[in-house]
Amino acid sequence: MHPRFTSLIVPHMDRVPCLCLLVETDDGLILVDAGFGTQDMEDTSRLGAGNLILNTRPDAEQTAVRQVERLGYGREDVRHIICTHLDRDHAGGLGDFPHARVHVTADEHDAALNPRDARERERYRSCHFAHGPDWAIVEGSRGEEWYGLECVRDLPELPHGILLIPLAGHTRGHCGVAVDSGDGWILHCGDAYYVKEELREDGRTPLGVAGFRRIAHCDYKRAMEQVERLKEVLKRDTGGLTLIASHDQFEYRNLFGKPLD
């Protein structure tokens, strides 16, 4: 995405990735988030009025399904998709994997399919669910913890090394997804933070990001509590943990050694 006006107001977010994770297992592939879909790239009006600001530029080659295919897999090899939440830029690609089981928190599923207000009706696009996803609804934590955070373990049909971390605030049922890579843990934080500077101990964030958070989060106070929890996670880390977010272009560059296109 190339959000409008951000070069002046929020320069750290003038180019915004929609970062998905692809996990290879013995039983097929697992996607964490689905990004925008090929149908969205063919018709950006599917993304709603919010895209006037997000300014998504059509490029089907950047969609998850095209990138999976470039790795030599077929879309049917993606057996499961775990969504941090169901905003347009995270759930648009669900229709490209119609046979995948879609794992999402109960609160997020309810928010997307039964929106309470105009804001929720706009952010969740009914066209992204029109194909009838094979939902796997995840209830809340049973009191288990991971790095001091509440977590949901032993998700049905998923490997034991994949956990859901409730991080509500950006949306009603927003969550993180923790993956044991074998060399350490990766926590995909979704939209819990936008730039890594938010997790600094001094709490200083780049120009404009603090204001953007107030617009983007449905429950700002709760979202800021999640940022504080993530700071505590980093304090507990002894070197085997990587935190990533969906939309930090500098984090993307550091991870992959190249800037966004």
N, C-alpha and C positions, 0 to 999 in steps of 0.2 A: 504494500500500500504506500501511497505518496500523499499523506493527508494535506489538505489545503491549508495555507497560512502558517504552517508549523515552522517554516524556516525562520520566521520572525518571532513567533510566540513560543514555540517549543522546539528549538533547533535540534535537540537530541532525538526528536521523533519525526524528522522530515522524510525519512525512509523507514518503513516499518515491516519487518518480516512477519510471517505467520508460521512459527516454527513448530513442526510436528516431529515426533520421534517414531522410528520404525524399529521394532524389536523382532529379531529372528529367534524362533524357538523350534524345537523338534516337531511341533504340531502345527506349524504355519507361522504367519506373520501377525504381529500385533501393532496397530497404529495408536499413538497417543495424539489425539486430535486429528481432524480431517481437513482443516484449512478450507479454502474456497474450492468449489467444484468446477468441473468442465462446463456444466450448464450455466454457472454464474459467469464464466468467461465469455460464453456465447451471448449472454443477455444479462448485462449488469443491472438492469432494472429489477431483477430478482432480489437484489441486495437492499432495496428499499431506499428511503430518503436519506438515511444515514450515510449512504455511499457518496452523497454530494460532498461530504467532509472527508470521508476515508479515502476517496479518490482511487479506488482499486483500478489498476490498469490491466486490461484483458491480456492474459498470457497463459493459455492452457498448458504450456510446457512446464510451468511452475507448479501445477496442481499435484497433489499427492499421488494420484493414480498414474500420471505420466512419469513421475519420478520413480515410482515402484516399477513400472514397466521398463524404464531405462536400466534398472538393476537386473533385469532378466526374469522378473517375476510377472505373473498375471494378476489381475485385480482379484480373482478368486482365491489367490494365495493369502490374502488378508482375511484372516478368520475372525479377528476381534478388533474393535475400535473402542478405546477408552477416551471419553471426552472430559476435559477439565471443566467445560461448560458448553452451552449450545448457542452462543452468539454466532452471527452469520459467518464470521471469519474463522470459526472453529468447527462448525457443523455443515458448512456448505458442501463439503466433499462427501458426505455420507452416501448420497445417491450414486456416487461412482463405485461404491462397494456394497451393492444391494443385498448380498448374501452374508455380510459380516454381522456378527453379534455386537450390539452397541451398548456399552456399559456406561451408565451415568447415575449420579445420585438421584434419590427420590425427589428431593426438593428441586433440583434443576429440571428434571423431567416434568414436574408439575408446573414450574414457572414457564417452560417453553410451550407446553401443550394447553395450559390453562392460565394465560397471562392475566395479571390482576389489574393492569393499568395500561395507558397508552404507551408508556416507555417500554414496558415488556412486550407489548404487541408489536412495536417497531423493531426492537433488537432481535427478536426471534422470528425467523422467516418460515412461515408454514410450508412454503414450497420445498424447504430442505428436509421436511419429514413426510412429504406427500407419497413417497414410494413405500411407506410403511416399514420403518426400521424394525429389526428384530431386537427389541429392547431387553436389556438385562438391568433391572432397577436395583440400585445398591442402597440399602438402608444405612443408618448412621453407625458410628463407632460403638463397639461394645466395651469401651474403656481401655482398649489396648493402646500402646504408645510406640512411637518410633522417633528417635532423637528428641524426646520430650513432647512431641505432637500427638494428638489423637490420630488414630489410623484405623483403617478397615483392612484386615488381613483375610487370607483364605477366600479370595473372591472366586465364586463358582466358575469353573472352566478355564481359569487363568493360572499361570504358574505361581508358586508360593512366593517368588521373588518380586511380585508386583503388588503394590499397596495403594490404596486411595487415602489421601490426606485431606480431610475437610478444611477448606479455606474460604468459607463463605464471606461475602462482602462485595466483591465485584458483581456477582449475581447471587441469587438466593441459594443456589446449590453448588457454587463454584468449589472445585477441589484441585489439589495437586496430585500427581501420579509419581510414585517412587518406584524405580526399577533397579534391581540388583543386576549389574552388568557382569558380575564375576570379578571385576577389578575394582569395584566400589559401587556406591549408590549414585544414581542420577535422580534428582527431583525436578520434574517438570512442574513449574509453579503456575503455569497458565498466565492469567492477568493479575496475579497477586502483587506483582511489581512490574514496572515498565522499563526501568533502567537500574542497573546494579547499584548505582549510587544511593538508591533508596534504602539499601541494606547497610549503609555505612553507619558506624556507631554514633557519629555526630548528627545523623539524621538530615544532613543537608542534601538537597536534591537539585538537579540542574534547572535552569531557567524554564519556567512554564510547566514543568512536570507536576508540581503540587496542584496547580490549578486544573490541569487536565484530569488528575485523579478525582477531583470533586465532581467533574462532569461524568466520568466514565463509570464510577462505582455506584451501585444501587444503594449500598449502605456504607457510607464513607467511614464512619466511626469503626464499624466492624472490620472493614478492609484494612484500616490502619493498625488495628489490633493484630491482624494476621502478619503485617510487615514486622511488627515487634516480635512475634513468635518466630519468624524466619531468621531474624537477627540472633535469637537465642539458639536456633539450630546451628548457625554458623559458629557460635561460641563452643558448641559441643563437638564440632567436627575436629577430628585428629588427622585429617588428610585424605579420607576415602570418600568424600562427598562432593558432588557437583550440583549446584543449583542453576537452572536455566529458566528463562521466561519466554513467553511467546513473541514479544515485540521489541526486544532490545537489539538494535542494529550493531552496536559495538560489541556486545556479547557474541552475536552471530559472527562477526569478523574475527574475534579472538578464537572462537571454536573451530571455524572452518578455514581461516587464513585467507579470506577474500571478502571484499565488500559486497553489499547487496547490488544486484543488477539494477 
